[in-house]
Amino acid sequence: MAYSFSLAFLTLFDVAPSRAVEIAAQAGFSHVGLRLLPSATEGLYPLMTDDKELRDTQAAMQDTGVQLADIEIVRIGEGFRVEETVRFLERGARLGAKNVLVAGDDDNEARLIENYALFCDMAGRFGMTADLEFMPWTKVPNIASALRVVEGANQSNGGVLIDALHYHRAGMTPLDVKTIDPKWLHYVQFCDAMANFDPSTEGLIHIARQARLNPGDGEIDLVSLLQAIPDGSVLSLEVPNFDYAKQQSPIERACNAMAGMKQVISAAKAHTDVPTGASM
């Protein structure tokens, strides 16, 4: 089981992009994820507005060898206009981005598929994939709905993004993961959480954005999820936690997330290595 590790934006949400790249290198990550567009109403991020920060981030990547895995976040709603994503893609391309995180916010699925296909075409011009993340509170709440959109658009650079938290909250299983053609899986986000949760939209968003746990510190069956995805996948560690941010330095947060993920990988490997018929 050989994987690449990416330090997701939300794990170090309070750190400048150039500094996040440096920390990623120190903690053993080969990739980072960075945010340019807002997930809600917080406004544009520095990489969209600050040319100096973009240059500093480019320099940090060149100095460390850390690559940019994904950029966030394109939301496809009723009023989506693909031409409005061009500057976002241009700036991401300057940093070498490979994947774009996409959210589906349109309850008209036919229109969502059409606009998603248009965005895939545009992202493809910049050499990027368009990875649709299912989230239980959005119009794409689970794997089946994400697959309908991605397969309906039928674009070679389309993709389904699995986030371990949303996977658990949506009641998904490894069998659901196996319904995804591996060609649609470009990277997978890992974190952990407790099994009991508030199913309201507010409760789901609260955990997702500020109270996730490091892999192995919660009750999600991350081992079976890991075993269901292709070997060699890029594992993006997305662990936003406001308490962690108050108590730990950014490098400690990055290292702790990495250590937790490596323990999950070791557990998955140990389970795989158990001979048939052996007791557990």
DRENZA-270452 format. One record per residue (C-alpha): residue number from 1; residue in three letters; x, y, z. Coordinates in pm, whole numbers, plus 50000, padded with zeros to 5 digits. Layout:
<recs>
<rec><i>NUM</i><aa>Ala</aa><u>X</u><v>Y</v><w>Z</w></rec>
...
</recs>
This chain:
<recs>
<rec><i>1</i><aa>Met</aa><u>50000</u><v>50000</v><w>50000</w></rec>
<rec><i>2</i><aa>Ala</aa><u>50198</u><v>50298</v><w>49871</w></rec>
<rec><i>3</i><aa>Tyr</aa><u>50021</u><v>50632</v><w>49897</w></rec>
<rec><i>4</i><aa>Ser</aa><u>50093</u><v>50998</v><w>49844</w></rec>
<rec><i>5</i><aa>Phe</aa><u>49987</u><v>51238</v><w>50118</w></rec>
<rec><i>6</i><aa>Ser</aa><u>49833</u><v>51581</v><w>50071</w></rec>
<rec><i>7</i><aa>Leu</aa><u>49786</u><v>51839</v><w>50346</w></rec>
<rec><i>8</i><aa>Ala</aa><u>49436</u><v>51975</v><w>50288</w></rec>
<rec><i>9</i><aa>Phe</aa><u>49362</u><v>52345</v><w>50320</w></rec>
<rec><i>10</i><aa>Leu</aa><u>49123</u><v>52308</v><w>50613</w></rec>
<rec><i>11</i><aa>Thr</aa><u>49375</u><v>52129</v><w>50834</w></rec>
<rec><i>12</i><aa>Leu</aa><u>49578</u><v>52451</v><w>50849</w></rec>
<rec><i>13</i><aa>Phe</aa><u>49292</u><v>52693</v><w>50771</w></rec>
<rec><i>14</i><aa>Asp</aa><u>49463</u><v>52967</v><w>50972</w></rec>
<rec><i>15</i><aa>Val</aa><u>49800</u><v>52954</v><w>50791</w></rec>
<rec><i>16</i><aa>Ala</aa><u>49911</u><v>53147</v><w>50481</w></rec>
<rec><i>17</i><aa>Pro</aa><u>49939</u><v>52928</v><w>50168</w></rec>
<rec><i>18</i><aa>Ser</aa><u>50316</u><v>52970</v><w>50136</w></rec>
<rec><i>19</i><aa>Arg</aa><u>50362</u><v>52871</v><w>50501</w></rec>
<rec><i>20</i><aa>Ala</aa><u>50129</u><v>52572</v><w>50456</w></rec>
<rec><i>21</i><aa>Val</aa><u>50357</u><v>52447</v><w>50179</w></rec>
<rec><i>22</i><aa>Glu</aa><u>50662</u><v>52475</v><w>50406</w></rec>
<rec><i>23</i><aa>Ile</aa><u>50485</u><v>52293</v><w>50689</w></rec>
<rec><i>24</i><aa>Ala</aa><u>50367</u><v>52021</v><w>50452</w></rec>
<rec><i>25</i><aa>Ala</aa><u>50727</u><v>51955</v><w>50353</w></rec>
<rec><i>26</i><aa>Gln</aa><u>50842</u><v>51945</v><w>50716</w></rec>
<rec><i>27</i><aa>Ala</aa><u>50566</u><v>51699</v><w>50808</w></rec>
<rec><i>28</i><aa>Gly</aa><u>50636</u><v>51460</v><w>50521</w></rec>
<rec><i>29</i><aa>Phe</aa><u>50359</u><v>51552</v><w>50279</w></rec>
<rec><i>30</i><aa>Ser</aa><u>50431</u><v>51549</v><w>49905</w></rec>
<rec><i>31</i><aa>His</aa><u>50125</u><v>51759</v><w>49817</w></rec>
<rec><i>32</i><aa>Val</aa><u>49900</u><v>52034</v><w>49953</w></rec>
<rec><i>33</i><aa>Gly</aa><u>49547</u><v>52150</v><w>49887</w></rec>
<rec><i>34</i><aa>Leu</aa><u>49479</u><v>52523</v><w>49875</w></rec>
<rec><i>35</i><aa>Arg</aa><u>49162</u><v>52734</v><w>49876</w></rec>
<rec><i>36</i><aa>Leu</aa><u>49105</u><v>53026</v><w>49642</w></rec>
<rec><i>37</i><aa>Leu</aa><u>48725</u><v>53057</v><w>49639</w></rec>
<rec><i>38</i><aa>Pro</aa><u>48492</u><v>53066</v><w>49942</w></rec>
<rec><i>39</i><aa>Ser</aa><u>48289</u><v>52771</v><w>50064</w></rec>
<rec><i>40</i><aa>Ala</aa><u>48021</u><v>53005</v><w>50202</w></rec>
<rec><i>41</i><aa>Thr</aa><u>48022</u><v>53382</v><w>50250</w></rec>
<rec><i>42</i><aa>Glu</aa><u>48379</u><v>53442</v><w>50369</w></rec>
<rec><i>43</i><aa>Gly</aa><u>48501</u><v>53609</v><w>50050</w></rec>
<rec><i>44</i><aa>Leu</aa><u>48794</u><v>53544</v><w>49819</w></rec>
<rec><i>45</i><aa>Tyr</aa><u>49115</u><v>53395</v><w>49955</w></rec>
<rec><i>46</i><aa>Pro</aa><u>49462</u><v>53554</v><w>49920</w></rec>
<rec><i>47</i><aa>Leu</aa><u>49569</u><v>53337</v><w>49627</w></rec>
<rec><i>48</i><aa>Met</aa><u>49290</u><v>53497</v><w>49423</w></rec>
<rec><i>49</i><aa>Thr</aa><u>49362</u><v>53853</v><w>49527</w></rec>
<rec><i>50</i><aa>Asp</aa><u>49726</u><v>53883</v><w>49634</w></rec>
<rec><i>51</i><aa>Asp</aa><u>49991</u><v>53844</v><w>49364</w></rec>
<rec><i>52</i><aa>Lys</aa><u>50271</u><v>53850</v><w>49620</w></rec>
<rec><i>53</i><aa>Glu</aa><u>50120</u><v>53559</v><w>49811</w></rec>
<rec><i>54</i><aa>Leu</aa><u>50085</u><v>53366</v><w>49487</w></rec>
<rec><i>55</i><aa>Arg</aa><u>50452</u><v>53429</v><w>49405</w></rec>
<rec><i>56</i><aa>Asp</aa><u>50556</u><v>53337</v><w>49760</w></rec>
<rec><i>57</i><aa>Thr</aa><u>50360</u><v>53013</v><w>49733</w></rec>
<rec><i>58</i><aa>Gln</aa><u>50519</u><v>52934</v><w>49398</w></rec>
<rec><i>59</i><aa>Ala</aa><u>50861</u><v>52993</v><w>49552</w></rec>
<rec><i>60</i><aa>Ala</aa><u>50784</u><v>52773</v><w>49853</w></rec>
<rec><i>61</i><aa>Met</aa><u>50673</u><v>52492</v><w>49624</w></rec>
<rec><i>62</i><aa>Gln</aa><u>50987</u><v>52525</v><w>49417</w></rec>
<rec><i>63</i><aa>Asp</aa><u>51209</u><v>52529</v><w>49727</w></rec>
<rec><i>64</i><aa>Thr</aa><u>51043</u><v>52228</v><w>49895</w></rec>
<rec><i>65</i><aa>Gly</aa><u>50932</u><v>52015</v><w>49601</w></rec>
<rec><i>66</i><aa>Val</aa><u>50578</u><v>52001</v><w>49743</w></rec>
<rec><i>67</i><aa>Gln</aa><u>50317</u><v>51991</v><w>49468</w></rec>
<rec><i>68</i><aa>Leu</aa><u>49965</u><v>52132</v><w>49456</w></rec>
<rec><i>69</i><aa>Ala</aa><u>49709</u><v>51852</v><w>49448</w></rec>
<rec><i>70</i><aa>Asp</aa><u>49376</u><v>52034</v><w>49459</w></rec>
<rec><i>71</i><aa>Ile</aa><u>49227</u><v>52382</v><w>49463</w></rec>
<rec><i>72</i><aa>Glu</aa><u>48894</u><v>52478</v><w>49619</w></rec>
<rec><i>73</i><aa>Ile</aa><u>48605</u><v>52533</v><w>49577</w></rec>
<rec><i>74</i><aa>Val</aa><u>48377</u><v>52559</v><w>49275</w></rec>
<rec><i>75</i><aa>Arg</aa><u>48009</u><v>52555</v><w>49368</w></rec>
<rec><i>76</i><aa>Ile</aa><u>47769</u><v>52470</v><w>49085</w></rec>
<rec><i>77</i><aa>Gly</aa><u>47429</u><v>52615</v><w>49164</w></rec>
<rec><i>78</i><aa>Glu</aa><u>47133</u><v>52740</v><w>48964</w></rec>
<rec><i>79</i><aa>Gly</aa><u>47313</u><v>53058</v><w>48857</w></rec>
<rec><i>80</i><aa>Phe</aa><u>47647</u><v>52895</v><w>48771</w></rec>
<rec><i>81</i><aa>Arg</aa><u>47844</u><v>53059</v><w>48488</w></rec>
<rec><i>82</i><aa>Val</aa><u>48143</u><v>52861</v><w>48371</w></rec>
<rec><i>83</i><aa>Glu</aa><u>48320</u><v>53168</v><w>48234</w></rec>
<rec><i>84</i><aa>Glu</aa><u>48339</u><v>53305</v><w>48588</w></rec>
<rec><i>85</i><aa>Thr</aa><u>48577</u><v>53021</v><w>48685</w></rec>
<rec><i>86</i><aa>Val</aa><u>48847</u><v>53109</v><w>48432</w></rec>
<rec><i>87</i><aa>Arg</aa><u>49053</u><v>53336</v><w>48659</w></rec>
<rec><i>88</i><aa>Phe</aa><u>49036</u><v>53078</v><w>48938</w></rec>
<rec><i>89</i><aa>Leu</aa><u>49166</u><v>52812</v><w>48700</w></rec>
<rec><i>90</i><aa>Glu</aa><u>49434</u><v>53040</v><w>48560</w></rec>
<rec><i>91</i><aa>Arg</aa><u>49574</u><v>53113</v><w>48904</w></rec>
<rec><i>92</i><aa>Gly</aa><u>49553</u><v>52750</v><w>49005</w></rec>
<rec><i>93</i><aa>Ala</aa><u>49737</u><v>52652</v><w>48688</w></rec>
<rec><i>94</i><aa>Arg</aa><u>50019</u><v>52892</v><w>48776</w></rec>
<rec><i>95</i><aa>Leu</aa><u>50069</u><v>52683</v><w>49088</w></rec>
<rec><i>96</i><aa>Gly</aa><u>50044</u><v>52350</v><w>48904</w></rec>
<rec><i>97</i><aa>Ala</aa><u>49708</u><v>52237</v><w>49044</w></rec>
<rec><i>98</i><aa>Lys</aa><u>49596</u><v>51890</v><w>48936</w></rec>
<rec><i>99</i><aa>Asn</aa><u>49242</u><v>51866</v><w>49076</w></rec>
<rec><i>100</i><aa>Val</aa><u>48950</u><v>52098</v><w>49147</w></rec>
<rec><i>101</i><aa>Leu</aa><u>48707</u><v>52034</v><w>49433</w></rec>
<rec><i>102</i><aa>Val</aa><u>48350</u><v>52082</v><w>49311</w></rec>
<rec><i>103</i><aa>Ala</aa><u>48026</u><v>52103</v><w>49512</w></rec>
<rec><i>104</i><aa>Gly</aa><u>47680</u><v>52050</v><w>49362</w></rec>
<rec><i>105</i><aa>Asp</aa><u>47423</u><v>52303</v><w>49480</w></rec>
<rec><i>106</i><aa>Asp</aa><u>47154</u><v>52275</v><w>49211</w></rec>
<rec><i>107</i><aa>Asp</aa><u>46839</u><v>52071</v><w>49279</w></rec>
<rec><i>108</i><aa>Asn</aa><u>46775</u><v>52051</v><w>48904</w></rec>
<rec><i>109</i><aa>Glu</aa><u>46994</u><v>51749</v><w>48833</w></rec>
<rec><i>110</i><aa>Ala</aa><u>46976</u><v>51780</v><w>48455</w></rec>
<rec><i>111</i><aa>Arg</aa><u>47102</u><v>52139</v><w>48474</w></rec>
<rec><i>112</i><aa>Leu</aa><u>47366</u><v>52036</v><w>48728</w></rec>
<rec><i>113</i><aa>Ile</aa><u>47494</u><v>51768</v><w>48492</w></rec>
<rec><i>114</i><aa>Glu</aa><u>47504</u><v>52015</v><w>48204</w></rec>
<rec><i>115</i><aa>Asn</aa><u>47694</u><v>52277</v><w>48402</w></rec>
<rec><i>116</i><aa>Tyr</aa><u>47927</u><v>52019</v><w>48552</w></rec>
<rec><i>117</i><aa>Ala</aa><u>48013</u><v>51899</v><w>48202</w></rec>
<rec><i>118</i><aa>Leu</aa><u>48084</u><v>52258</v><w>48098</w></rec>
<rec><i>119</i><aa>Phe</aa><u>48313</u><v>52303</v><w>48397</w></rec>
<rec><i>120</i><aa>Cys</aa><u>48492</u><v>51975</v><w>48326</w></rec>
<rec><i>121</i><aa>Asp</aa><u>48561</u><v>52102</v><w>47975</w></rec>
<rec><i>122</i><aa>Met</aa><u>48696</u><v>52430</v><w>48108</w></rec>
<rec><i>123</i><aa>Ala</aa><u>48909</u><v>52264</v><w>48378</w></rec>
<rec><i>124</i><aa>Gly</aa><u>49043</u><v>52023</v><w>48120</w></rec>
<rec><i>125</i><aa>Arg</aa><u>49182</u><v>52314</v><w>47920</w></rec>
<rec><i>126</i><aa>Phe</aa><u>49404</u><v>52385</v><w>48221</w></rec>
<rec><i>127</i><aa>Gly</aa><u>49501</u><v>52020</v><w>48271</w></rec>
<rec><i>128</i><aa>Met</aa><u>49286</u><v>51966</v><w>48580</w></rec>
<rec><i>129</i><aa>Thr</aa><u>49024</u><v>51717</v><w>48689</w></rec>
<rec><i>130</i><aa>Ala</aa><u>48686</u><v>51825</v><w>48832</w></rec>
<rec><i>131</i><aa>Asp</aa><u>48613</u><v>51619</v><w>49143</w></rec>
<rec><i>132</i><aa>Leu</aa><u>48253</u><v>51629</v><w>49266</w></rec>
<rec><i>133</i><aa>Glu</aa><u>48235</u><v>51593</v><w>49643</w></rec>
<rec><i>134</i><aa>Phe</aa><u>47915</u><v>51447</v><w>49783</w></rec>
<rec><i>135</i><aa>Met</aa><u>47804</u><v>51607</v><w>50111</w></rec>
<rec><i>136</i><aa>Pro</aa><u>47486</u><v>51505</v><w>50296</w></rec>
<rec><i>137</i><aa>Trp</aa><u>47348</u><v>51861</v><w>50320</w></rec>
<rec><i>138</i><aa>Thr</aa><u>47397</u><v>51947</v><w>49952</w></rec>
<rec><i>139</i><aa>Lys</aa><u>47206</u><v>51851</v><w>49639</w></rec>
<rec><i>140</i><aa>Val</aa><u>47465</u><v>51575</v><w>49587</w></rec>
<rec><i>141</i><aa>Pro</aa><u>47430</u><v>51393</v><w>49920</w></rec>
<rec><i>142</i><aa>Asn</aa><u>47579</u><v>51050</v><w>49850</w></rec>
<rec><i>143</i><aa>Ile</aa><u>47780</u><v>50834</v><w>49613</w></rec>
<rec><i>144</i><aa>Ala</aa><u>47484</u><v>50735</v><w>49395</w></rec>
<rec><i>145</i><aa>Ser</aa><u>47390</u><v>51097</v><w>49329</w></rec>
<rec><i>146</i><aa>Ala</aa><u>47752</u><v>51194</v><w>49258</w></rec>
<rec><i>147</i><aa>Leu</aa><u>47785</u><v>50909</v><w>49011</w></rec>
<rec><i>148</i><aa>Arg</aa><u>47468</u><v>51013</v><w>48829</w></rec>
<rec><i>149</i><aa>Val</aa><u>47620</u><v>51356</v><w>48771</w></rec>
<rec><i>150</i><aa>Val</aa><u>47970</u><v>51240</v><w>48681</w></rec>
<rec><i>151</i><aa>Glu</aa><u>47858</u><v>50956</v><w>48456</w></rec>
<rec><i>152</i><aa>Gly</aa><u>47587</u><v>51173</v><w>48305</w></rec>
<rec><i>153</i><aa>Ala</aa><u>47841</u><v>51439</v><w>48212</w></rec>
<rec><i>154</i><aa>Asn</aa><u>48074</u><v>51168</v><w>48078</w></rec>
<rec><i>155</i><aa>Gln</aa><u>48387</u><v>51383</v><w>48074</w></rec>
<rec><i>156</i><aa>Ser</aa><u>48728</u><v>51217</v><w>48082</w></rec>
<rec><i>157</i><aa>Asn</aa><u>48849</u><v>51449</v><w>48360</w></rec>
<rec><i>158</i><aa>Gly</aa><u>48539</u><v>51408</v><w>48577</w></rec>
<rec><i>159</i><aa>Gly</aa><u>48566</u><v>51254</v><w>48920</w></rec>
<rec><i>160</i><aa>Val</aa><u>48394</u><v>51163</v><w>49246</w></rec>
<rec><i>161</i><aa>Leu</aa><u>48555</u><v>51289</v><w>49565</w></rec>
<rec><i>162</i><aa>Ile</aa><u>48510</u><v>51078</v><w>49878</w></rec>
<rec><i>163</i><aa>Asp</aa><u>48546</u><v>51255</v><w>50211</w></rec>
<rec><i>164</i><aa>Ala</aa><u>48557</u><v>51009</v><w>50502</w></rec>
<rec><i>165</i><aa>Leu</aa><u>48331</u><v>51227</v><w>50717</w></rec>
<rec><i>166</i><aa>His</aa><u>48062</u><v>51267</v><w>50451</w></rec>
<rec><i>167</i><aa>Tyr</aa><u>48099</u><v>50898</v><w>50361</w></rec>
<rec><i>168</i><aa>His</aa><u>48012</u><v>50809</v><w>50720</w></rec>
<rec><i>169</i><aa>Arg</aa><u>47737</u><v>51068</v><w>50767</w></rec>
<rec><i>170</i><aa>Ala</aa><u>47571</u><v>50963</v><w>50440</w></rec>
<rec><i>171</i><aa>Gly</aa><u>47564</u><v>50599</v><w>50552</w></rec>
<rec><i>172</i><aa>Met</aa><u>47797</u><v>50482</v><w>50277</w></rec>
<rec><i>173</i><aa>Thr</aa><u>47984</u><v>50149</v><w>50287</w></rec>
<rec><i>174</i><aa>Pro</aa><u>48281</u><v>49995</v><w>50107</w></rec>
<rec><i>175</i><aa>Leu</aa><u>48031</u><v>49833</v><w>49870</w></rec>
<rec><i>176</i><aa>Asp</aa><u>47913</u><v>50180</v><w>49768</w></rec>
<rec><i>177</i><aa>Val</aa><u>48273</u><v>50282</v><w>49706</w></rec>
<rec><i>178</i><aa>Lys</aa><u>48320</u><v>49978</v><w>49484</w></rec>
<rec><i>179</i><aa>Thr</aa><u>48043</u><v>50109</v><w>49254</w></rec>
<rec><i>180</i><aa>Ile</aa><u>48277</u><v>50391</v><w>49152</w></rec>
<rec><i>181</i><aa>Asp</aa><u>48492</u><v>50316</v><w>48849</w></rec>
<rec><i>182</i><aa>Pro</aa><u>48854</u><v>50374</v><w>48966</w></rec>
<rec><i>183</i><aa>Lys</aa><u>48901</u><v>50616</v><w>48676</w></rec>
<rec><i>184</i><aa>Trp</aa><u>48672</u><v>50859</v><w>48863</w></rec>
<rec><i>185</i><aa>Leu</aa><u>48881</u><v>50850</v><w>49185</w></rec>
<rec><i>186</i><aa>His</aa><u>49170</u><v>51098</v><w>49178</w></rec>
<rec><i>187</i><aa>Tyr</aa><u>49213</u><v>51161</v><w>49550</w></rec>
<rec><i>188</i><aa>Val</aa><u>49032</u><v>51080</v><w>49876</w></rec>
<rec><i>189</i><aa>Gln</aa><u>48994</u><v>51294</v><w>50188</w></rec>
<rec><i>190</i><aa>Phe</aa><u>49054</u><v>51136</v><w>50528</w></rec>
<rec><i>191</i><aa>Cys</aa><u>48970</u><v>51246</v><w>50882</w></rec>
<rec><i>192</i><aa>Asp</aa><u>48780</u><v>51091</v><w>51172</w></rec>
<rec><i>193</i><aa>Ala</aa><u>48482</u><v>51168</v><w>51394</w></rec>
<rec><i>194</i><aa>Met</aa><u>48263</u><v>51009</v><w>51658</w></rec>
<rec><i>195</i><aa>Ala</aa><u>47989</u><v>50775</v><w>51538</w></rec>
<rec><i>196</i><aa>Asn</aa><u>47699</u><v>50961</v><w>51700</w></rec>
<rec><i>197</i><aa>Phe</aa><u>47617</u><v>51295</v><w>51539</w></rec>
<rec><i>198</i><aa>Asp</aa><u>47359</u><v>51569</v><w>51498</w></rec>
<rec><i>199</i><aa>Pro</aa><u>47197</u><v>51502</v><w>51157</w></rec>
<rec><i>200</i><aa>Ser</aa><u>47072</u><v>51857</v><w>51113</w></rec>
<rec><i>201</i><aa>Thr</aa><u>47236</u><v>52067</v><w>50844</w></rec>
<rec><i>202</i><aa>Glu</aa><u>47380</u><v>52293</v><w>51111</w></rec>
<rec><i>203</i><aa>Gly</aa><u>47517</u><v>51998</v><w>51306</w></rec>
<rec><i>204</i><aa>Leu</aa><u>47674</u><v>51837</v><w>51001</w></rec>
<rec><i>205</i><aa>Ile</aa><u>47839</u><v>52160</v><w>50890</w></rec>
<rec><i>206</i><aa>His</aa><u>47969</u><v>52235</v><w>51241</w></rec>
<rec><i>207</i><aa>Ile</aa><u>48165</u><v>51910</v><w>51259</w></rec>
<rec><i>208</i><aa>Ala</aa><u>48274</u><v>51929</v><w>50895</w></rec>
<rec><i>209</i><aa>Arg</aa><u>48423</u><v>52276</v><w>50923</w></rec>
<rec><i>210</i><aa>Gln</aa><u>48559</u><v>52298</v><w>51276</w></rec>
<rec><i>211</i><aa>Ala</aa><u>48550</u><v>51977</v><w>51482</w></rec>
<rec><i>212</i><aa>Arg</aa><u>48692</u><v>51683</v><w>51287</w></rec>
<rec><i>213</i><aa>Leu</aa><u>48937</u><v>51444</v><w>51449</w></rec>
<rec><i>214</i><aa>Asn</aa><u>49269</u><v>51306</v><w>51330</w></rec>
<rec><i>215</i><aa>Pro</aa><u>49249</u><v>50966</v><w>51158</w></rec>
<rec><i>216</i><aa>Gly</aa><u>49225</u><v>50693</v><w>51419</w></rec>
<rec><i>217</i><aa>Asp</aa><u>49101</u><v>50919</v><w>51698</w></rec>
<rec><i>218</i><aa>Gly</aa><u>48731</u><v>50869</v><w>51624</w></rec>
<rec><i>219</i><aa>Glu</aa><u>48492</u><v>50588</v><w>51541</w></rec>
<rec><i>220</i><aa>Ile</aa><u>48467</u><v>50588</v><w>51159</w></rec>
<rec><i>221</i><aa>Asp</aa><u>48580</u><v>50261</v><w>51003</w></rec>
<rec><i>222</i><aa>Leu</aa><u>48865</u><v>50415</v><w>50807</w></rec>
<rec><i>223</i><aa>Val</aa><u>49038</u><v>50082</v><w>50754</w></rec>
<rec><i>224</i><aa>Ser</aa><u>48758</u><v>49938</v><w>50541</w></rec>
<rec><i>225</i><aa>Leu</aa><u>48730</u><v>50265</v><w>50348</w></rec>
<rec><i>226</i><aa>Leu</aa><u>49102</u><v>50263</v><w>50277</w></rec>
<rec><i>227</i><aa>Gln</aa><u>49084</u><v>49903</v><w>50161</w></rec>
<rec><i>228</i><aa>Ala</aa><u>48802</u><v>49993</v><w>49919</w></rec>
<rec><i>229</i><aa>Ile</aa><u>48997</u><v>50259</v><w>49728</w></rec>
<rec><i>230</i><aa>Pro</aa><u>49275</u><v>50194</v><w>49476</w></rec>
<rec><i>231</i><aa>Asp</aa><u>49626</u><v>50135</v><w>49607</w></rec>
<rec><i>232</i><aa>Gly</aa><u>49849</u><v>50432</v><w>49547</w></rec>
<rec><i>233</i><aa>Ser</aa><u>49571</u><v>50689</v><w>49584</w></rec>
<rec><i>234</i><aa>Val</aa><u>49647</u><v>51043</v><w>49694</w></rec>
<rec><i>235</i><aa>Leu</aa><u>49524</u><v>51069</v><w>50054</w></rec>
<rec><i>236</i><aa>Ser</aa><u>49426</u><v>51424</v><w>50146</w></rec>
<rec><i>237</i><aa>Leu</aa><u>49422</u><v>51473</v><w>50523</w></rec>
<rec><i>238</i><aa>Glu</aa><u>49144</u><v>51721</v><w>50598</w></rec>
<rec><i>239</i><aa>Val</aa><u>49117</u><v>51780</v><w>50972</w></rec>
<rec><i>240</i><aa>Pro</aa><u>48974</u><v>52124</v><w>51055</w></rec>
<rec><i>241</i><aa>Asn</aa><u>48948</u><v>52150</v><w>51432</w></rec>
<rec><i>242</i><aa>Phe</aa><u>48923</u><v>52480</v><w>51615</w></rec>
<rec><i>243</i><aa>Asp</aa><u>49032</u><v>52326</v><w>51945</w></rec>
<rec><i>244</i><aa>Tyr</aa><u>49341</u><v>52177</v><w>51783</w></rec>
<rec><i>245</i><aa>Ala</aa><u>49421</u><v>52521</v><w>51641</w></rec>
<rec><i>246</i><aa>Lys</aa><u>49409</u><v>52675</v><w>51989</w></rec>
<rec><i>247</i><aa>Gln</aa><u>49618</u><v>52404</v><w>52154</w></rec>
<rec><i>248</i><aa>Gln</aa><u>49868</u><v>52294</v><w>51887</w></rec>
<rec><i>249</i><aa>Ser</aa><u>50108</u><v>52467</v><w>51652</w></rec>
<rec><i>250</i><aa>Pro</aa><u>50048</u><v>52427</v><w>51277</w></rec>
<rec><i>251</i><aa>Ile</aa><u>50339</u><v>52185</v><w>51244</w></rec>
<rec><i>252</i><aa>Glu</aa><u>50204</u><v>51977</v><w>51533</w></rec>
<rec><i>253</i><aa>Arg</aa><u>49862</u><v>51959</v><w>51366</w></rec>
<rec><i>254</i><aa>Ala</aa><u>50013</u><v>51849</v><w>51036</w></rec>
<rec><i>255</i><aa>Cys</aa><u>50236</u><v>51588</v><w>51201</w></rec>
<rec><i>256</i><aa>Asn</aa><u>49954</u><v>51451</v><w>51416</w></rec>
<rec><i>257</i><aa>Ala</aa><u>49726</u><v>51412</v><w>51114</w></rec>
<rec><i>258</i><aa>Met</aa><u>50003</u><v>51230</v><w>50928</w></rec>
<rec><i>259</i><aa>Ala</aa><u>50080</u><v>51003</v><w>51224</w></rec>
<rec><i>260</i><aa>Gly</aa><u>49715</u><v>50909</v><w>51259</w></rec>
<rec><i>261</i><aa>Met</aa><u>49681</u><v>50827</v><w>50890</w></rec>
<rec><i>262</i><aa>Lys</aa><u>49992</u><v>50610</v><w>50897</w></rec>
<rec><i>263</i><aa>Gln</aa><u>49842</u><v>50413</v><w>51187</w></rec>
<rec><i>264</i><aa>Val</aa><u>49527</u><v>50354</v><w>50980</w></rec>
<rec><i>265</i><aa>Ile</aa><u>49740</u><v>50235</v><w>50689</w></rec>
<rec><i>266</i><aa>Ser</aa><u>49932</u><v>50000</v><w>50919</w></rec>
<rec><i>267</i><aa>Ala</aa><u>49604</u><v>49859</v><w>51053</w></rec>
<rec><i>268</i><aa>Ala</aa><u>49473</u><v>49807</v><w>50701</w></rec>
<rec><i>269</i><aa>Lys</aa><u>49792</u><v>49631</v><w>50600</w></rec>
<rec><i>270</i><aa>Ala</aa><u>49788</u><v>49410</v><w>50909</w></rec>
<rec><i>271</i><aa>His</aa><u>49430</u><v>49311</v><w>50836</w></rec>
<rec><i>272</i><aa>Thr</aa><u>49519</u><v>49231</v><w>50475</w></rec>
<rec><i>273</i><aa>Asp</aa><u>49818</u><v>49022</v><w>50583</w></rec>
<rec><i>274</i><aa>Val</aa><u>49613</u><v>48796</v><w>50814</w></rec>
<rec><i>275</i><aa>Pro</aa><u>49611</u><v>48444</v><w>50656</w></rec>
<rec><i>276</i><aa>Thr</aa><u>49274</u><v>48303</v><w>50551</w></rec>
<rec><i>277</i><aa>Gly</aa><u>49116</u><v>48116</v><w>50842</w></rec>
<rec><i>278</i><aa>Ala</aa><u>49328</u><v>48288</v><w>51106</w></rec>
<rec><i>279</i><aa>Ser</aa><u>49152</u><v>48420</v><w>51413</w></rec>
<rec><i>280</i><aa>Met</aa><u>49145</u><v>48795</v><w>51467</w></rec>
</recs>
